[in-house]
Amino acid sequence: MRLVVQNDKSHHNGAASRHRRGRPGRAGFRGGLAALAAAAIASGCTPAGAPGGPGGQVGPGGTGTAGPTPATSPTPSGQPLKAPPPGTTQNPPATQEEPRRFRSGKSALAARAAAARRWGLARIPLTPPPPPATKPKITTREGFEVDGHEELGLPPVFTTIPTRQRVVFLTIDDGAEKDPAFLRMMNDLHVPYTAFLSNYLIKDDYGYFKRMQRDGVALNNHTLHHPYLPGLSYRRQQYEICAMQDVIEERYGKRPLLFRPPFGNYNRDSLRAAKSCGVKYVPLWNEEVFVDHWDYREWDRKIRPGDIVLTHFRGRDDWKGTMPDMIRRFLNKVTAEGYAVARLEDYL
């Protein structure tokens, strides 16, 4: 039976290793952000729907797409329309609405710039494009298959989403650290992410993750006790995975479709067990971000469109910094390279 083992340096026997490879990145360029937002507002170059503005979208190649601008039609005679009698006034023409929308766009941009400045980001995070109307086909990455993968209809195991859009997907594992500042930061910045939870770490505060769910975060399966699955029998693996499905459904009202094996290690029994209790996808990761550095799966150490990024719920007990420090490192890099952060479930 084939065993798939990941090079996950962030865990050992169910606990995260402590990294001491550098100091966390410091917040900076606050003045630059303020100047950027002020210049954009003063020049009127980023109305709602424009690239880089509120509602601006990142398309393939990092370009923005602006929404259509309504146009008015002249009367057949070319004469101006008379004002309608009182009580019959219709919606104002689009040309009268445009300044109002523009003012709203400027306000939203200012709010985003203020949030970025407040959390110490070097740049305003890019806005992701709308979810694809046609979902991409998800298949198992080459080399990550198990014996009989297709024949048994086992869930695909993948590290990236096939897309040309310059988007990445943030995923956070286990649930050890429960930092209220992290929830405020992610809600303030409107950055989507996906959580993979282990019951032994979240059971002391289920409410923390309920607040996360109310903010739109999908809560998924990372087993009950975070064991090394290939070392367990099929029945024991099934218990670890399926009982966690039950916990999430009971506590949060929805049975997960996504499962991530602890340490990224699994065998055929792992995928069979996951399938038996409703799992449809097994996303792993292509990069991992810590508070003071990044790790990469690919040899060239580059981020690619559709990459899934892993991190963990960790704080100063394990890192030289906090979860907001880690998010700053993550957002500063992906934004500088022209990537927006999208919601993983929107592509599945």
Secondary structure, 3 states (H helix, E strand, C coil): CCEECCCCCCEECCEECCCCCCCCCCCCCHHHHHHHHHHHHHHCCCCCCCCCCCCCEECECCCEECCCCCCCCCCCCCCCCCCCCCCCCCCCCHHHHHHHHHHHHHHHHHHHHHHHHHCCCCCCCCCCCCCCCCCCCCCCCCCCCCCCCCCCCCCCEECECCCCECEEEEEEEECCCCCHHHHHHHHHHCCCCEEEECHHHHCCCHHHHHHHHHCCCEEEECCCCCCCHHHCCHHHHHHHHHHHHHHHHHHHCCCCCEECCHHHCEEHHHHHHHHHCCCCEEECCCEEECCCCEEECCCCCCCCCCEEEEEECCCCCCCCCCHHHHHHHHHHHHHHCCCEEECHHHHC
